[in-house]
């Protein structure tokens, strides 16, 4: 009869051997994955090189005019027969496979299909110009305009990988619904896709497939995430307009970092059908803070054209989750005088001098239009930020994203998040106490709430979210607001590698995802030499140190603001964004020839 000690030793040995086998097996799978990745990258590069012959025959000056133009101008040129959609695709594609590749912003190319679609658009438009010009107005709003598409949108035959090597061979057999809607109702021509960060959940666009995306204003700085590839392509003149998504600032942050316009809609206003979520069902289990799609462009009118074209019955019929609310042109064009609140700082995360000046300039622009502006403070800003992080970390141990990555290790930008999420619950209180003692007060507040949660704990967090939303709505009503102007970020674009330690700087965008109010971004000015400093009189922790270092050498980087309206009032939000755009007149972009 085997004694108990022998049995226990046997079980222990088996357990250890099993663990050793799992480690070696995982390393083997990772090695095979990286070997496949090298082949994928070589094939992609070859595919792009094979398209080098697709070049525009237009004169250099006309190319420059096209590259600098917004979509409204390009549409005018098309309708007047000054240029063809075919040539537009070629002009932007030339830049995308050179400058876009150099910025590591370009993901996949769709040139053959795009040119075929452009030919069809040109035939239709040419016939109308010759035979019945009045019917040009009946064409879809962006008919024949090339558009870059964020790499999480499903496009037939193109790698839709979420920045994960695990999905590099994911080649959809058909377009996703939102892609088909943009083609049929907006009339756009998808010609390239843009790079995204691994798993789309970090404020810097970097992955092992396409590399680290650079900001065209300053290549030592990031263009943000997760729509950072889109922003880099548009800001550098590689695309006239783009389509991204936002769950914590993923449209707004890249726009603020690169001097562009973008909007995060109310999550039930625009469909997510046709986005790739990285799981078997292609649905999202985390629904407390929902993602949303939205446009990125050079002007507010360009954004309005995109939303106008897709807020249609076909979308409502397809997706029951979407509120059947058509585009309201009267609200977008309204000139009524409004009461608008503005906030230029919150003590939880201090806003730099330049970013506060951006708010002041936006306020001045709105006051010049006759609106009433009132200075306010955020209600429960600190609690809302921590609540956002508490909800987004509820699964624990970075599990949803590790499952998406499969055999690929996380990028270094996730290191701090993973360390925080792996801390056992029983140690969090002790570590939080120590963090407070050494001056890391914000980390001390966040740590106890970013743990893995039981169902009951998650319900409690959900209740807190609802209270925060109700309190903010009550604050809005009590102040009799029609809209709100606030900082988009506390600083301009951060340097590469700072997103891991500086993720909390996105708190000003987190806020409006948590409460689900439509929020857009407007570029306003650039950093002045004397503004290359960061001061925080309340917090002296690592986040302050990162921001202080990031501000050095930031002169000339773009700065912007957020504009927020009540849920489902996207048209009003865009209206005020346009009024700031008209009043301030910022349209600087780092387009080089």
DALIN-V115490 format. One record per residue. N is the residue number from 1. SS is DSSP state (2 for helix, 1 for strand, 0 for the rest). PSI is psi in whole degrees, -180 to 180 (NA if undefined). Layout:
n=N ss=SS psi=PSI
n=N ss=SS psi=PSI
This chain:
n=1 ss=0 psi=128
n=2 ss=0 psi=129
n=3 ss=0 psi=161
n=4 ss=2 psi=-41
n=5 ss=2 psi=-40
n=6 ss=2 psi=-41
n=7 ss=2 psi=-44
n=8 ss=2 psi=-41
n=9 ss=2 psi=-41
n=10 ss=2 psi=-46
n=11 ss=2 psi=-42
n=12 ss=2 psi=-44
n=13 ss=2 psi=-44
n=14 ss=2 psi=-43
n=15 ss=2 psi=-45
n=16 ss=2 psi=-44
n=17 ss=2 psi=-38
n=18 ss=2 psi=-43
n=19 ss=2 psi=-42
n=20 ss=2 psi=-43
n=21 ss=2 psi=-43
n=22 ss=2 psi=-40
n=23 ss=2 psi=-50
n=24 ss=2 psi=-37
n=25 ss=2 psi=-42
n=26 ss=2 psi=-42
n=27 ss=2 psi=-38
n=28 ss=2 psi=-44
n=29 ss=2 psi=-40
n=30 ss=2 psi=-42
n=31 ss=2 psi=-43
n=32 ss=2 psi=-39
n=33 ss=2 psi=-45
n=34 ss=2 psi=-32
n=35 ss=2 psi=-42
n=36 ss=2 psi=-36
n=37 ss=2 psi=-41
n=38 ss=2 psi=-40
n=39 ss=2 psi=-44
n=40 ss=2 psi=-45
n=41 ss=2 psi=-41
n=42 ss=2 psi=-42
n=43 ss=2 psi=-40
n=44 ss=2 psi=-47
n=45 ss=2 psi=-40
n=46 ss=2 psi=-41
n=47 ss=2 psi=-42
n=48 ss=2 psi=-44
n=49 ss=2 psi=-33
n=50 ss=0 psi=-11
n=51 ss=0 psi=10
n=52 ss=0 psi=-22
n=53 ss=0 psi=-11
n=54 ss=0 psi=92
n=55 ss=0 psi=146
n=56 ss=0 psi=145
n=57 ss=0 psi=6
n=58 ss=0 psi=153
n=59 ss=0 psi=149
n=60 ss=2 psi=-42
n=61 ss=2 psi=-37
n=62 ss=2 psi=-36
n=63 ss=2 psi=-45
n=64 ss=2 psi=-42
n=65 ss=2 psi=-43
n=66 ss=2 psi=-47
n=67 ss=2 psi=-35
n=68 ss=2 psi=-15
n=69 ss=0 psi=150
n=70 ss=0 psi=176
n=71 ss=2 psi=-40
n=72 ss=2 psi=-43
n=73 ss=2 psi=-42
n=74 ss=2 psi=-38
n=75 ss=2 psi=-40
n=76 ss=2 psi=-42
n=77 ss=2 psi=-40
n=78 ss=2 psi=-46
n=79 ss=2 psi=-21
n=80 ss=0 psi=4
n=81 ss=0 psi=19
n=82 ss=0 psi=-23
n=83 ss=0 psi=160
n=84 ss=0 psi=160
n=85 ss=2 psi=-35
n=86 ss=2 psi=-46
n=87 ss=2 psi=-36
n=88 ss=2 psi=-47
n=89 ss=2 psi=-46
n=90 ss=2 psi=-42
n=91 ss=2 psi=-49
n=92 ss=2 psi=-33
n=93 ss=2 psi=-40
n=94 ss=2 psi=-45
n=95 ss=2 psi=-38
n=96 ss=2 psi=-41
n=97 ss=2 psi=0
n=98 ss=2 psi=-74
n=99 ss=2 psi=-44
n=100 ss=2 psi=-41
n=101 ss=2 psi=-40
n=102 ss=2 psi=-30
n=103 ss=0 psi=-3
n=104 ss=0 psi=33
n=105 ss=0 psi=-27
n=106 ss=1 psi=136
n=107 ss=1 psi=-79
n=108 ss=1 psi=158
n=109 ss=1 psi=149
n=110 ss=0 psi=37
n=111 ss=2 psi=-45
n=112 ss=2 psi=-48
n=113 ss=2 psi=-39
n=114 ss=2 psi=-42
n=115 ss=2 psi=-36
n=116 ss=2 psi=-43
n=117 ss=2 psi=-40
n=118 ss=2 psi=-40
n=119 ss=2 psi=-44
n=120 ss=2 psi=-41
n=121 ss=2 psi=-42
n=122 ss=2 psi=-38
n=123 ss=2 psi=-46
n=124 ss=2 psi=-47
n=125 ss=2 psi=-42
n=126 ss=2 psi=-42
n=127 ss=2 psi=-40
n=128 ss=2 psi=-42
n=129 ss=2 psi=-40
n=130 ss=2 psi=-42
n=131 ss=2 psi=-33
n=132 ss=0 psi=75
n=133 ss=2 psi=-29
n=134 ss=2 psi=-26
n=135 ss=2 psi=-3
n=136 ss=2 psi=-32
n=137 ss=2 psi=-18
n=138 ss=2 psi=-7
n=139 ss=0 psi=155
n=140 ss=0 psi=150
n=141 ss=0 psi=-32
n=142 ss=0 psi=35
n=143 ss=0 psi=119
n=144 ss=0 psi=11
n=145 ss=0 psi=126
n=146 ss=1 psi=140
n=147 ss=1 psi=135
n=148 ss=1 psi=149
n=149 ss=1 psi=131
n=150 ss=1 psi=144
n=151 ss=0 psi=5
n=152 ss=0 psi=-3
n=153 ss=1 psi=134
n=154 ss=0 psi=117
n=155 ss=0 psi=133
n=156 ss=0 psi=124
n=157 ss=0 psi=-4
n=158 ss=0 psi=140
n=159 ss=1 psi=119
n=160 ss=0 psi=95
n=161 ss=0 psi=-3
n=162 ss=0 psi=26
n=163 ss=0 psi=13
n=164 ss=0 psi=127
n=165 ss=2 psi=-29
n=166 ss=2 psi=-30
n=167 ss=2 psi=12
n=168 ss=0 psi=-29
n=169 ss=0 psi=13
n=170 ss=0 psi=97
n=171 ss=1 psi=96
n=172 ss=0 psi=145
n=173 ss=0 psi=-17
n=174 ss=0 psi=160
n=175 ss=0 psi=149
n=176 ss=0 psi=165
n=177 ss=2 psi=-46
n=178 ss=2 psi=-33
n=179 ss=2 psi=-46
n=180 ss=2 psi=-36
n=181 ss=2 psi=-42
n=182 ss=2 psi=-36
n=183 ss=2 psi=-48
n=184 ss=2 psi=-39
n=185 ss=2 psi=-32
n=186 ss=2 psi=-32
n=187 ss=0 psi=15
n=188 ss=0 psi=162
n=189 ss=1 psi=106
n=190 ss=1 psi=116
n=191 ss=1 psi=-19
n=192 ss=1 psi=161
n=193 ss=1 psi=161
n=194 ss=1 psi=154
n=195 ss=0 psi=152
n=196 ss=0 psi=160
n=197 ss=0 psi=154
n=198 ss=2 psi=120
n=199 ss=2 psi=1
n=200 ss=2 psi=19
n=201 ss=0 psi=33
n=202 ss=0 psi=152
n=203 ss=0 psi=42
n=204 ss=0 psi=130
n=205 ss=0 psi=101
n=206 ss=1 psi=141
n=207 ss=1 psi=170
n=208 ss=0 psi=-9
n=209 ss=0 psi=-50
n=210 ss=0 psi=-9
n=211 ss=1 psi=-166
n=212 ss=1 psi=118
n=213 ss=0 psi=139
n=214 ss=0 psi=152
n=215 ss=1 psi=123
n=216 ss=0 psi=-17
n=217 ss=0 psi=-35
n=218 ss=1 psi=109
n=219 ss=0 psi=-7
n=220 ss=0 psi=-2
n=221 ss=1 psi=158
n=222 ss=0 psi=155
n=223 ss=0 psi=10
n=224 ss=0 psi=-174
n=225 ss=0 psi=162
n=226 ss=0 psi=-3
n=227 ss=0 psi=33
n=228 ss=2 psi=-34
n=229 ss=2 psi=-43
n=230 ss=2 psi=-49
n=231 ss=2 psi=-42
n=232 ss=2 psi=-41
n=233 ss=2 psi=-45
n=234 ss=2 psi=-44
n=235 ss=2 psi=-28
n=236 ss=0 psi=2
n=237 ss=0 psi=19
n=238 ss=0 psi=-10
n=239 ss=0 psi=143
n=240 ss=0 psi=-26
n=241 ss=1 psi=156
n=242 ss=1 psi=175
n=243 ss=1 psi=124
n=244 ss=1 psi=-164
n=245 ss=1 psi=163
n=246 ss=1 psi=126
n=247 ss=0 psi=-11
n=248 ss=0 psi=13
n=249 ss=0 psi=12
n=250 ss=0 psi=-18
n=251 ss=0 psi=-47
n=252 ss=2 psi=-42
n=253 ss=2 psi=-52
n=254 ss=2 psi=-37
n=255 ss=2 psi=-44
n=256 ss=2 psi=-36
n=257 ss=2 psi=-21
n=258 ss=2 psi=7
n=259 ss=0 psi=34
n=260 ss=0 psi=173
n=261 ss=1 psi=139
n=262 ss=1 psi=163
n=263 ss=1 psi=136
n=264 ss=1 psi=116
n=265 ss=0 psi=168
n=266 ss=0 psi=137
n=267 ss=0 psi=-23
n=268 ss=0 psi=12
n=269 ss=0 psi=-28
n=270 ss=0 psi=136
n=271 ss=0 psi=150
n=272 ss=0 psi=0
n=273 ss=0 psi=121
n=274 ss=0 psi=-3
n=275 ss=1 psi=147
n=276 ss=0 psi=125
n=277 ss=0 psi=-8
n=278 ss=0 psi=14
n=279 ss=0 psi=176
n=280 ss=0 psi=-37
n=281 ss=0 psi=-14
n=282 ss=0 psi=29
n=283 ss=0 psi=160
n=284 ss=0 psi=124
n=285 ss=0 psi=-28
n=286 ss=0 psi=106
n=287 ss=0 psi=2
n=288 ss=0 psi=-43
n=289 ss=0 psi=105
n=290 ss=0 psi=151
n=291 ss=0 psi=164
n=292 ss=1 psi=153
n=293 ss=1 psi=163
n=294 ss=1 psi=163
n=295 ss=1 psi=157
n=296 ss=1 psi=131
n=297 ss=1 psi=-174
n=298 ss=0 psi=-19
n=299 ss=0 psi=163
n=300 ss=2 psi=-39
n=301 ss=2 psi=-35
n=302 ss=2 psi=-42
n=303 ss=2 psi=-43
n=304 ss=2 psi=-38
n=305 ss=2 psi=-40
n=306 ss=2 psi=-51
n=307 ss=2 psi=-41
n=308 ss=2 psi=-37
n=309 ss=2 psi=-24
n=310 ss=2 psi=-11
n=311 ss=0 psi=73
n=312 ss=0 psi=166
n=313 ss=2 psi=-37
n=314 ss=2 psi=-37
n=315 ss=2 psi=-42
n=316 ss=2 psi=-38
n=317 ss=2 psi=-32
n=318 ss=2 psi=-37
n=319 ss=0 psi=106
n=320 ss=0 psi=-15
n=321 ss=0 psi=-15
n=322 ss=0 psi=135
n=323 ss=0 psi=126
n=324 ss=0 psi=75
n=325 ss=0 psi=109
n=326 ss=0 psi=163
n=327 ss=0 psi=136
n=328 ss=0 psi=94
n=329 ss=2 psi=-35
n=330 ss=2 psi=-40
n=331 ss=2 psi=-37
n=332 ss=2 psi=-33
n=333 ss=2 psi=-2
n=334 ss=0 psi=145
n=335 ss=0 psi=19
n=336 ss=0 psi=150
n=337 ss=0 psi=138
n=338 ss=0 psi=161
n=339 ss=1 psi=115
n=340 ss=1 psi=127
n=341 ss=1 psi=156
n=342 ss=1 psi=145
n=343 ss=0 psi=132
n=344 ss=0 psi=2
n=345 ss=0 psi=154
n=346 ss=1 psi=138
n=347 ss=0 psi=-20
n=348 ss=0 psi=-35
n=349 ss=1 psi=102
n=350 ss=0 psi=143
n=351 ss=0 psi=136
n=352 ss=0 psi=163
n=353 ss=2 psi=-43
n=354 ss=2 psi=-41
n=355 ss=2 psi=-33
n=356 ss=2 psi=-36
n=357 ss=2 psi=-37
n=358 ss=2 psi=-43
n=359 ss=2 psi=-44
n=360 ss=2 psi=-40
n=361 ss=2 psi=-40
n=362 ss=2 psi=-43
n=363 ss=2 psi=-45
n=364 ss=2 psi=-41
n=365 ss=2 psi=-39
n=366 ss=2 psi=-37
n=367 ss=2 psi=-37
n=368 ss=2 psi=-22
n=369 ss=0 psi=-1
n=370 ss=0 psi=7
n=371 ss=0 psi=156
n=372 ss=1 psi=122
n=373 ss=1 psi=131
n=374 ss=1 psi=131
n=375 ss=1 psi=134
n=376 ss=0 psi=178
n=377 ss=0 psi=147
n=378 ss=0 psi=138
n=379 ss=0 psi=130
n=380 ss=0 psi=39
n=381 ss=2 psi=-46
n=382 ss=2 psi=-47
n=383 ss=2 psi=-39
n=384 ss=2 psi=-41
n=385 ss=2 psi=-47
n=386 ss=2 psi=-36
n=387 ss=2 psi=-41
n=388 ss=2 psi=-49
n=389 ss=2 psi=-36
n=390 ss=2 psi=-44
n=391 ss=2 psi=-43
n=392 ss=2 psi=-17
n=393 ss=0 psi=7
n=394 ss=0 psi=-33
n=395 ss=0 psi=-27
n=396 ss=0 psi=149
n=397 ss=0 psi=25
n=398 ss=0 psi=24
n=399 ss=2 psi=-48
n=400 ss=2 psi=-35
n=401 ss=2 psi=-34
n=402 ss=2 psi=-36
n=403 ss=2 psi=-35
n=404 ss=2 psi=-39
n=405 ss=2 psi=-30
n=406 ss=0 psi=-114
n=407 ss=0 psi=1
n=408 ss=0 psi=132
n=409 ss=0 psi=153
n=410 ss=0 psi=150
n=411 ss=0 psi=156
n=412 ss=2 psi=-26
n=413 ss=2 psi=-16
n=414 ss=2 psi=-4
n=415 ss=2 psi=-49
n=416 ss=2 psi=-41
n=417 ss=2 psi=-45
n=418 ss=2 psi=-43
n=419 ss=2 psi=-44
n=420 ss=2 psi=-44
n=421 ss=2 psi=-22
n=422 ss=2 psi=-10
n=423 ss=0 psi=126
n=424 ss=0 psi=147
n=425 ss=2 psi=-37
n=426 ss=2 psi=-17
n=427 ss=2 psi=-14
n=428 ss=2 psi=-41
n=429 ss=2 psi=-42
n=430 ss=2 psi=-48
n=431 ss=2 psi=-38
n=432 ss=2 psi=-41
n=433 ss=2 psi=-44
n=434 ss=2 psi=-42
n=435 ss=2 psi=-39
n=436 ss=2 psi=-40
n=437 ss=2 psi=-34
n=438 ss=0 psi=12
n=439 ss=0 psi=4
n=440 ss=0 psi=67
n=441 ss=2 psi=-37
n=442 ss=2 psi=-40
n=443 ss=2 psi=-36
n=444 ss=2 psi=-34
n=445 ss=2 psi=-34
n=446 ss=2 psi=-41
n=447 ss=2 psi=-48
n=448 ss=0 psi=-18
n=449 ss=0 psi=-9
n=450 ss=0 psi=40
n=451 ss=0 psi=168
n=452 ss=0 psi=136
n=453 ss=0 psi=144
n=454 ss=0 psi=170
n=455 ss=2 psi=-42
n=456 ss=2 psi=-41
n=457 ss=2 psi=-38
n=458 ss=2 psi=-39
n=459 ss=2 psi=-40
n=460 ss=2 psi=-40
n=461 ss=2 psi=-37
n=462 ss=2 psi=-38
n=463 ss=2 psi=-41
n=464 ss=2 psi=-40
n=465 ss=2 psi=-45
n=466 ss=2 psi=-37
n=467 ss=2 psi=-44
n=468 ss=2 psi=-43
n=469 ss=2 psi=-44
n=470 ss=2 psi=-44
n=471 ss=2 psi=-39
n=472 ss=2 psi=-40
n=473 ss=2 psi=-40
n=474 ss=2 psi=-41
n=475 ss=2 psi=-42
n=476 ss=2 psi=-48
n=477 ss=2 psi=-42
n=478 ss=2 psi=-30
n=479 ss=0 psi=3
n=480 ss=0 psi=50
n=481 ss=0 psi=148
n=482 ss=0 psi=-25
n=483 ss=1 psi=175
n=484 ss=1 psi=137
n=485 ss=1 psi=134
n=486 ss=1 psi=166
n=487 ss=1 psi=145
n=488 ss=0 psi=-40
n=489 ss=0 psi=162
n=490 ss=0 psi=-17
n=491 ss=0 psi=168
n=492 ss=0 psi=-173
n=493 ss=0 psi=131
n=494 ss=0 psi=166
n=495 ss=1 psi=159
n=496 ss=0 psi=138
n=497 ss=0 psi=-7
n=498 ss=0 psi=-8
n=499 ss=0 psi=-29
n=500 ss=0 psi=-47
n=501 ss=0 psi=-13
n=502 ss=0 psi=19
n=503 ss=2 psi=-28
n=504 ss=2 psi=-16
n=505 ss=2 psi=-12
n=506 ss=2 psi=9
n=507 ss=2 psi=-30
n=508 ss=2 psi=-22
n=509 ss=2 psi=-36
n=510 ss=2 psi=-42
n=511 ss=2 psi=-46
n=512 ss=2 psi=-16
n=513 ss=2 psi=-40
n=514 ss=2 psi=-43
n=515 ss=2 psi=-9
n=516 ss=0 psi=53
n=517 ss=0 psi=142
n=518 ss=0 psi=134
n=519 ss=1 psi=130
n=520 ss=1 psi=167
n=521 ss=1 psi=142
n=522 ss=1 psi=125
n=523 ss=1 psi=143
n=524 ss=1 psi=-41
n=525 ss=1 psi=-172
n=526 ss=1 psi=161
n=527 ss=0 psi=133
n=528 ss=0 psi=159
n=529 ss=2 psi=-43
n=530 ss=2 psi=-5
n=531 ss=2 psi=9
n=532 ss=0 psi=40
n=533 ss=0 psi=159
n=534 ss=0 psi=125
n=535 ss=0 psi=135
n=536 ss=0 psi=110
n=537 ss=0 psi=-7
n=538 ss=0 psi=-47
n=539 ss=0 psi=132
n=540 ss=0 psi=32
n=541 ss=0 psi=-169
n=542 ss=2 psi=-34
n=543 ss=2 psi=-40
n=544 ss=2 psi=-41
n=545 ss=2 psi=-40
n=546 ss=2 psi=-45
n=547 ss=2 psi=-38
n=548 ss=2 psi=-42
n=549 ss=2 psi=-38
n=550 ss=2 psi=-34
n=551 ss=2 psi=-23
n=552 ss=0 psi=129
n=553 ss=0 psi=20
n=554 ss=0 psi=3
n=555 ss=0 psi=135
n=556 ss=0 psi=-9
n=557 ss=0 psi=146
n=558 ss=1 psi=151
n=559 ss=1 psi=146
n=560 ss=1 psi=-174
n=561 ss=1 psi=168
n=562 ss=1 psi=144
n=563 ss=1 psi=128
n=564 ss=1 psi=140
n=565 ss=0 psi=175
n=566 ss=0 psi=157
n=567 ss=0 psi=137
n=568 ss=0 psi=14
n=569 ss=0 psi=48
n=570 ss=2 psi=-37
n=571 ss=2 psi=-41
n=572 ss=2 psi=-41
n=573 ss=2 psi=-48
n=574 ss=2 psi=-37
n=575 ss=2 psi=-50
n=576 ss=2 psi=-35
n=577 ss=2 psi=-42
n=578 ss=2 psi=-38
n=579 ss=2 psi=-37
n=580 ss=2 psi=-43
n=581 ss=2 psi=-46
n=582 ss=2 psi=-38
n=583 ss=2 psi=-39
n=584 ss=2 psi=-40
n=585 ss=0 psi=34
n=586 ss=0 psi=115
n=587 ss=0 psi=38
n=588 ss=0 psi=136
n=589 ss=0 psi=149
n=590 ss=0 psi=50
n=591 ss=0 psi=119
n=592 ss=0 psi=149
n=593 ss=0 psi=NA
